[in-house]
Amino acid sequence: MIATSTTIMPVEILFLVISDLIDPATDQEGNAMAKSQYQFKKRQKELAKKKKKEEKRQRKLQNKMVETDEAEKDPTPSTEEQQP
């Protein structure tokens, strides 16, 4: 029969392993590390996209207004106006 030996981990090592599982935002000494700002970055990206879309909509609206103003200022004679 082969005897199996069980190794017992020192408490310090075991504590570090458990603490990493509980709070992975700490380094091996237990100091707090910078956490990811994923949600903040995602929200900023969404806001930038929304702002860009709104600016594009405003430009299109402005171009449409300019075209309408030009059409009113310089109307082309219609066929009814040409015939006496």
Secondary structure by P-SEA (a helix, b strand, c coil): cbbbbbbbccaaaaaaaaaaaaccccccccccccccaaaaaaaaaaaaaaaaaaaaaaaaaaaaaaaaaaaaaccccccccccc
